[in-house]
Amino acid sequence: MALVDVGGLALELWRTELAVTELHRIYIRKIQEYEERYGDIGGRINPRNHEHVAIVSYTMDARLALTAAKRKVYAARRRLRNACAKAARKGATSA
């Protein structure tokens, strides 16, 4: 039963990683849209830079979605790691 759990968690991790990839593309596209409209921002986005307030607010929804998805990946990795450790312990005790 533990290996079935591991397989399900591996699929969940794969799905969450795909979601992060797609959300990252969306976030990058929002940055590109902003730059097409208003010009190059010149370097990295810094939320503390008063010149970047507009782009930060323009991309906020995409950034928050990406951050939440990354948290889900972290949680899925942790669950998979714990399930693998549990399966290994069960395998070691039954061998």
C-alpha positions as CSV (number, residue, x, y, z in Angstrom):
1,M,0.0,0.0,0.0
2,A,2.9,2.4,0.8
3,L,4.2,2.2,-2.8
4,V,0.8,3.1,-4.2
5,D,0.8,6.2,-1.9
6,V,4.3,7.0,-3.2
7,G,3.1,6.7,-6.8
8,G,0.1,9.0,-6.2
9,L,2.3,11.6,-4.5
10,A,4.8,11.4,-7.3
11,L,2.0,12.3,-9.7
12,E,0.8,15.1,-7.5
13,L,4.3,16.5,-7.4
14,W,4.6,16.3,-11.2
15,R,1.2,18.1,-11.6
16,T,2.3,20.9,-9.2
17,E,5.6,21.3,-10.9
18,L,3.8,21.7,-14.3
19,A,1.6,24.3,-12.7
20,V,4.6,26.3,-11.5
21,T,6.1,26.1,-15.0
22,E,2.9,27.5,-16.5
23,L,2.4,30.2,-13.9
24,H,6.0,31.3,-14.4
25,R,5.4,31.7,-18.1
26,I,2.3,33.8,-17.3
27,Y,4.3,35.9,-14.9
28,I,7.1,36.5,-17.4
29,R,4.5,37.3,-20.1
30,K,3.0,40.0,-17.7
31,I,6.4,41.6,-17.4
32,Q,6.9,41.5,-21.1
33,E,3.4,43.1,-21.7
34,Y,4.3,45.9,-19.2
35,E,7.6,46.5,-20.9
36,E,5.9,46.6,-24.4
37,R,3.5,49.3,-23.1
38,Y,5.7,51.4,-20.9
39,G,9.3,50.6,-21.9
40,D,12.1,48.5,-20.5
41,I,12.3,48.5,-16.7
42,G,16.1,48.2,-16.8
43,G,17.2,45.3,-14.7
44,R,15.6,43.2,-12.0
45,I,12.3,44.1,-10.5
46,N,12.8,45.4,-7.0
47,P,9.6,46.0,-4.9
48,R,11.5,48.4,-2.7
49,N,12.5,50.6,-5.7
50,H,9.9,53.4,-6.0
51,E,10.4,53.3,-9.8
52,H,9.2,49.7,-9.9
53,V,5.9,50.2,-8.0
54,A,3.9,50.2,-11.2
55,I,5.3,47.0,-12.6
56,V,5.0,45.3,-9.2
57,S,1.3,46.1,-8.9
58,Y,0.8,45.2,-12.6
59,T,2.3,41.7,-12.1
60,M,1.1,41.2,-8.5
61,D,-1.7,38.6,-9.2
62,A,0.6,36.5,-11.4
63,R,3.4,36.7,-8.8
64,L,1.1,35.7,-5.9
65,A,-0.2,32.7,-7.9
66,L,3.3,31.6,-8.8
67,T,4.4,31.9,-5.1
68,A,1.4,29.9,-3.9
69,A,2.2,27.2,-6.5
70,K,5.8,27.0,-5.4
71,R,4.6,26.5,-1.9
72,K,2.4,23.6,-3.1
73,V,5.5,22.1,-4.8
74,Y,7.5,22.3,-1.6
75,A,4.6,20.6,0.3
76,A,4.2,17.9,-2.3
77,R,8.0,17.2,-2.2
78,R,7.9,16.9,1.5
79,R,4.9,14.5,1.4
80,L,6.6,12.4,-1.2
81,R,9.9,12.3,0.8
82,N,8.0,11.3,3.9
83,A,6.1,8.6,2.1
84,C,9.3,7.2,0.6
85,A,10.9,7.1,4.0
86,K,7.8,5.3,5.4
87,A,7.9,2.8,2.5
88,A,11.6,2.2,3.1
89,R,11.0,1.6,6.8
90,K,8.2,-0.8,6.1
91,G,10.4,-2.6,3.5
92,A,13.3,-2.8,6.0
93,T,11.1,-4.3,8.7
94,S,9.4,-6.8,6.5
95,A,12.6,-8.0,4.8
